[in-house]
Amino acid sequence: MLLAVEIDNTQITFGLFEDISENVLSKSFKIATDVNRTSDEYAVIVDGIFGYYGIDRALIDGAVISSVVPTLTDVIKCSIIRLTGGVESLIVGKGIKTGFPIKIDNPSELGTDLVANAAAVIDIGNKEKKFKIPRIIIDMGTATTIFAVNANGEYIGGSILPGVGISLDVLHGKTAQLPNVAPAAPTHVIGKNSSEAVRSGVILGNAMMIDGFVRRFADEMKCGNKAEVFITGEYAEAVIPYCEHTMRHVPELTLMGLLCIYRNNTKV
């Protein structure tokens, strides 16, 4: 069984794949990111969740980690060793076989979660025998990232912007009168009160922004409406209903990409 872990700035996602030859996620769960926790504390928390779901940690014989919080990478790696009795994690980073060319100025700058997302999208396309199709990948997490894979399967770059949660937090924290609003569906475009106005601005604003980026990405890649758009991340579900473009929502995209990268770097 493979344990795939995505360490984000706000949460850590754990996914379990019983058969690494198949893209079937058997279980996943999330815990809050806390840079002050020790590896022992994380091990205790995760072990408790394993017990709750009836997961036999003795069956875990492989692990892979994507981390955008460098101070936690070794902490989680050590916690996995404790949980599994010695399983070493594959860390996504320099020297890892991604399965695709990265055509940006400095590939080492690319977030490992973005690498995993691209690996998953390319793998999905290959399995569905959809070749030579440009792809746009949107991840709505702490930050919203919009990146592109061209028709040759090359990762060519993208855009990074503040996420939905950050936008809501800043509006509340940096203003004297705007309320703390949950990322719920807006009831009106023209808000009748401060809460409605903030939801309209942030949720609908993100949808309009994503539609605009998809159009401009397609224009720059000169692919018309042929690009396939994938979307994932914590806030994707709240925003998708208000987007004009058809998008393929894959909540487990990053974990699936970690599985692909693990297969690319191990003998299975």
Helices and strands as residue ranges (DSSP letters): E 2-7, E 11-17, E 27-32, H 39-53, G 57-59, E 62-67, H 70-84, E 89-91, G 107-109, H 112-127, E 135-140, E 143-149, E 155-162, H 164-173, H 194-199, I 200-204, H 205-221, E 228-232, H 236-239, G 240-242, E 248-249, H 253-265
